[in-house]
Amino acid sequence: MVKENAKDSIFQKVAEMILRDEWDNEIEKELDEFWGVVEEMKGEGSEMDIDMYIKISNNFLKFMMLEDAVKLYEFMMNVPYKPSEQD
């Protein structure tokens, strides 16, 4: 339980970095950290909630990061909270 809460807080921290209005030169490092946490979540059977998915996905689209948006969509297709087909 403690490990899961720690992981959730790390994920939230990384998600907050990605959800900023402006990105600087550190975005690649932050994206690597984000995808590392996502892969760890996937490996342990953890899930991202649909609200967080929508926020992160919208930010990827806002900054024309289509590969990351598709990768996130594919991740979400393997959890119970599937995104809508229009995503």
N, C-alpha and C positions, 0 to 999 in steps of 0.2 A: 504494500500500500504506500509506504513512504517513497519507494523507488518510483512508483507510478506517478505520485504527486510531483516529485522532482522532475520527472520527464515532461509532465504537463507544463510545469513552469518554464522549463527550457524551451519547449515548443512555443509557448506563448511569447516568450522574450524574442525568439527568432521571428515569429510571425509579426510582432510589433515593428521590428526593424524593416521587414519587407513592406509593411502597410504604410510606411511614411509617404508623405506627399512628394518629397524630392529624394533622389538617390545620389550618392556621391561615388567616388572611386572605390569605396569599400564594398560595393554591392556584390561583386563576385564572391568575396569572402563570405558575406552574409548569406548569399544564395547557396554556397557550398555547405554552410552550416545548416541551413534550412533543409536542404535535400538529405543531408546526413541524418537529421532527426526524423524526417519522413521515412527514410529507409529503415531506421531502427524501429520506428513505430510499426511499419509493415512486418518486419521480422518477428516482432513480439505480439502481433495480432491486435495492436492498439488502433484506434480510429480517430480521424479528425471529424469534428462535427460539421454539419452542413453550413452553418453560419460562417465559420472560419474559412471553409472552402470558398464560399461565395466572395468574401472580402478579399482573400488572397488572389483568387482567380480574376476578379475585377481589376485588381492592381496590376497583375501581369498583363492583362489586355490593355489597360491604360497606358502602359509603357511599351506596348508592342512586343512583349516577350512571349511570343506565340508558342515556342517550343516548351517553355516552362508551363504555360497554361495547359497545353495538351498533356504534358507529363503529369500534372496535378489531376487533370480530368481522369486519366487512366488509373491513377492511384485510387481515386474516389469510386471508380467502377467496381472495386473489389471490397467495398464496405457496405453495410446495410443502408447508409444514407446516400443513395445514389443521386448524382446531379440530374437535372432535367435534360431532356434531349436537346433543348435549345442552347445549352451551355456548350 
